[in-house]
Amino acid sequence: MSVDRLLLAELQEEERNNILNLFEQGVTIPPQPSVLVELQEALQSEETDVRKMASIVSADPGIVAALFRVVKNTSYHRFQPFTSVLQIFQAIGAHQTFNLVRAISLMSALPSKKNRKAFESYWARSHAIADLSMLIAADRVTVCNIFPDQACLAGTFHDCGVPVLMQRFPNYCKEMRLEERGCWANLAEEDEKFNADHCVIGFLMAKYWKLPGFICDAIRFHHDIARLDDHESRTMVSILQLAMHIYHQEQGIVDPEWARNSSCVLDELGIAEDGLPEMVDVILERYHASE
């Protein structure tokens, strides 16, 4: 699968050359599943028909099951309990539900043919950070204007470059120690050992799947908030960084980035440093209530 060269044009020359080199080595960006193409066409029609969209989703039992799992998140507590896919579309909205389905569809696009343990760890981490991001977005929506469906997209896709690289390089999991508790892909090691960057791969995949531009930029720079001036992207990265921090705290794992980024994150989200512990407790309580 070749990626539109216009997408590569948005990268710096060194990044673009590295990506082209990876493509020559056989790295591929998975296409969107057909259900997303059908939903996108339905959304772009003159009159949005939520019944038709619900019918498209309902034809895939796997997506239906995953969608009901996601909407158990207490961000949507005022609509619960949900009894049908149509009700989800009607209550949450067509565009918002489409975003949730886009996030859900990523899993089927990245099948775990090998390295099953590492894939299971990846998805457990991804789902947790997506759920936490949704809760943070719901809590801070009046300050930040980022909504749970957008946070779900960003949280699910933010590290999607990792499984793409896992599928291409047989020794990627071992070199990145992905099966070890508390270890995750390190950008410096990726660059040294594979001449790769999972953030840039994730950015390209998000662009190829036509995610909103600010979410694509957040995926690209979720480890480097200082490079973002745009308010929406910077806010989205702040939500991701706080979600990752809470995830690390819940898992009893050291967060290697929090000390460097905490000041920017808290300022962007309008959270006082002395109020953070209480907020984390509230988010975790809601997170566990959604399980």
C-alpha positions in Angstrom: 0.0 0.0 0.0 1.6 3.3 -1.1 0.8 6.5 0.8 -0.1 9.7 -1.1 3.1 11.7 -1.7 1.2 14.8 -0.6 1.1 13.4 2.9 4.9 13.0 2.9 5.2 16.6 1.7 4.1 17.8 5.2 7.2 16.2 6.8 10.6 17.7 7.1 13.1 16.5 4.6 15.0 14.1 6.9 11.7 12.6 8.2 10.4 12.2 4.6 13.6 10.5 3.5 13.5 8.1 6.5 9.8 7.3 5.8 10.5 6.6 2.1 13.4 4.3 3.2 11.0 2.4 5.5 8.5 2.0 2.7 11.3 0.6 0.5 12.0 -1.9 3.3 8.3 -3.0 3.2 6.6 -1.0 5.9 3.0 -0.5 4.9 0.1 1.7 6.1 -3.1 -0.3 6.5 -6.1 1.0 4.5 -9.4 1.9 6.1 -11.8 -1.0 6.6 -14.8 -0.9 4.2 -17.2 -0.1 7.0 -15.5 3.3 7.5 -15.6 4.0 3.8 -19.4 3.3 3.8 -20.0 5.4 6.9 -18.0 8.3 5.4 -20.1 8.2 2.3 -23.3 8.2 4.4 -22.0 11.2 6.4 -21.2 13.1 3.2 -24.7 12.6 1.7 -27.0 15.6 1.5 -29.1 14.3 4.5 -27.4 12.2 7.2 -29.4 9.1 7.8 -28.5 7.7 11.2 -30.6 4.6 10.6 -28.6 3.7 7.5 -25.3 4.4 9.5 -26.5 2.2 12.3 -27.4 -0.6 9.9 -23.8 -0.4 8.4 -22.3 -0.7 11.8 -24.7 -3.5 12.9 -23.5 -5.7 10.1 -20.2 -6.1 11.9 -20.7 -7.9 15.2 -17.1 -7.2 16.3 -17.5 -3.5 15.9 -20.9 -3.6 17.6 -19.4 -5.3 20.7 -16.5 -2.9 20.8 -18.8 0.1 20.4 -20.9 -0.9 23.4 -17.7 -1.3 25.4 -16.6 2.2 24.6 -19.9 3.9 25.3 -19.8 2.3 28.8 -17.3 5.0 29.5 -18.8 7.4 32.1 -18.2 10.3 29.8 -21.5 9.2 28.3 -23.3 8.4 31.6 -26.2 10.7 30.9 -27.2 8.5 27.9 -26.8 5.1 29.6 -27.9 2.4 29.4 -27.6 2.0 25.6 -29.9 -0.6 24.1 -29.1 -0.4 20.4 -26.6 0.9 17.9 -29.3 3.2 16.5 -29.7 4.7 20.0 -26.0 5.3 20.3 -26.0 7.3 17.0 -29.1 9.2 18.1 -27.8 10.0 21.6 -24.2 10.8 20.9 -24.5 12.1 17.3 -23.5 10.7 13.9 -20.1 12.4 13.6 -19.2 11.5 17.2 -20.2 7.9 16.8 -18.3 7.7 13.5 -15.2 8.8 15.4 -15.7 6.1 18.0 -16.1 3.5 15.2 -12.9 4.8 13.5 -11.0 4.2 16.8 -12.5 0.8 17.1 -11.7 -0.2 13.5 -8.0 0.3 14.1 -7.8 -3.1 15.9 -9.0 -5.1 12.9 -6.6 -3.2 10.6 -3.6 -4.3 12.7 -4.0 -8.0 13.3 -1.6 -9.7 15.7 -0.2 -12.5 13.5 3.0 -12.7 15.6 4.3 -11.4 18.9 0.8 -12.0 20.5 1.9 -11.1 24.0 3.3 -7.7 22.8 0.2 -7.0 20.8 -2.0 -7.8 23.8 0.1 -5.4 25.9 -0.2 -2.8 23.2 -4.0 -3.0 23.0 -4.4 -3.1 26.8 -2.3 0.1 27.1 -4.0 1.7 24.1 -7.5 1.1 25.3 -6.7 2.3 28.8 -5.1 5.5 27.6 -8.1 6.1 25.2 -10.6 5.6 28.0 -8.6 7.9 30.4 -8.3 10.5 27.6 -12.1 10.4 27.1 -12.7 11.0 30.9 -10.2 13.9 31.0 -11.7 15.5 27.9 -15.2 15.2 29.4 -14.0 16.7 32.7 -12.2 19.6 31.0 -14.5 20.2 28.0 -15.6 23.7 29.1 -12.0 24.7 29.4 -10.5 22.9 26.5 -13.3 22.3 24.0 -12.0 18.8 23.2 -14.8 16.1 23.2 -14.7 12.5 24.4 -15.0 11.0 20.8 -12.0 13.1 19.7 -10.0 12.1 22.7 -10.9 8.4 22.0 -9.5 8.8 18.5 -6.3 10.4 19.7 -5.8 7.9 22.5 -6.4 4.9 20.3 -4.2 6.1 17.5 -1.4 7.9 19.4 1.0 4.9 19.3 -0.4 3.1 16.2 3.0 3.4 14.6 4.3 0.8 17.1 2.3 -2.2 15.8 3.0 -1.2 12.2 6.7 -1.5 13.0 6.1 -4.6 15.0 4.6 -6.3 11.9 7.5 -5.3 9.6 10.6 -5.9 11.8 10.7 -9.4 13.4 13.1 -8.1 16.1 11.3 -4.9 16.9 9.5 -6.2 20.0 12.7 -7.7 21.4 14.8 -4.6 20.8 12.1 -2.3 22.3 11.5 -4.8 25.1 7.8 -4.5 24.6 7.0 -7.7 26.4 8.6 -6.4 29.6 6.4 -4.7 32.1 6.9 -1.0 32.2 8.8 -0.8 28.9 7.6 1.0 25.8 9.0 2.1 22.5 11.8 4.7 22.9 12.2 7.2 20.1 16.0 7.4 20.4 16.4 3.6 20.3 14.0 3.3 17.4 16.0 5.8 15.4 19.3 4.2 16.3 18.2 0.6 15.6 15.6 0.9 12.9 16.0 4.4 11.5 12.3 4.8 12.3 9.9 7.0 14.3 6.5 5.5 15.4 5.1 9.0 15.9 5.7 9.9 12.3 4.3 6.5 11.1 1.3 7.1 13.3 0.9 10.6 11.8 0.9 9.2 8.3 -1.6 6.5 9.2 -3.9 9.1 10.8 -3.7 11.3 7.7 -4.3 8.3 5.5 -7.4 7.4 7.5 -8.5 11.1 7.3 -8.6 11.9 11.0 -9.0 15.6 11.9 -5.8 17.6 11.3 -5.3 18.6 14.9 -5.5 14.9 16.0 -2.9 14.0 13.4 -0.6 16.6 14.7 -1.2 15.5 18.2 -0.2 11.9 17.3 2.9 13.2 15.6 4.1 15.3 18.5 2.6 13.5 21.6 6.1 13.1 23.0 7.2 16.7 22.1 4.5 19.2 23.2 7.0 22.0 23.0 6.9 21.9 19.2 3.2 22.7 19.1 1.8 26.2 19.0 -1.7 25.3 17.7 -4.1 25.4 20.6 -6.2 22.3 19.6 -3.2 20.1 19.0 -1.4 21.3 22.1 -4.5 20.7 24.1 -5.0 17.2 22.7 -1.3 16.3 23.5 -1.9 17.6 27.0 -4.9 15.3 27.5 -2.8 12.4 26.1 0.1 13.2 28.4 -2.1 13.4 31.5 -3.8 10.1 30.5 -0.4 8.5 30.1 0.7 9.8 33.4 -2.4 8.5 35.1 -2.0 5.1 33.4 1.6 4.9 34.6 0.6 5.8 38.1 -2.2 3.2 38.1 0.2 0.6 36.9 2.9 1.5 39.4 5.3 2.4 36.6 7.7 5.4 36.4 6.5 8.1 33.9 9.7 9.2 32.1 8.1 12.3 30.5 6.0 13.8 33.3 8.7 15.8 35.0 9.5 17.5 31.7 6.0 18.1 30.5 3.8 18.5 33.6 4.0 22.3 33.8 2.9 22.7 30.1 0.2 20.1 30.5 -1.4 21.5 33.6 -1.3 25.0 32.3 -2.9 24.0 29.0 -5.7 22.1 30.8 -6.2 24.7 33.4 -5.4 22.5 36.4 -3.6 23.8 39.5 -0.7 21.6 40.6 -2.1 21.2 44.1 -5.4 20.2 42.6 -4.0 17.4 40.4 -4.0 14.6 43.0 -7.8 15.1 43.6 -8.5 15.2 39.9 -6.5 12.0 39.3 -8.5 10.2 42.0 -11.8 11.4 40.4 -10.7 10.2 36.9 -9.6 6.8 38.2 -12.8 6.4 40.1 -14.8 7.0 36.9 -12.4 4.9 34.9 -12.9 1.9 37.2 -16.7 2.5 37.2 -16.6 2.1 33.4 -15.0 -1.4 33.5 
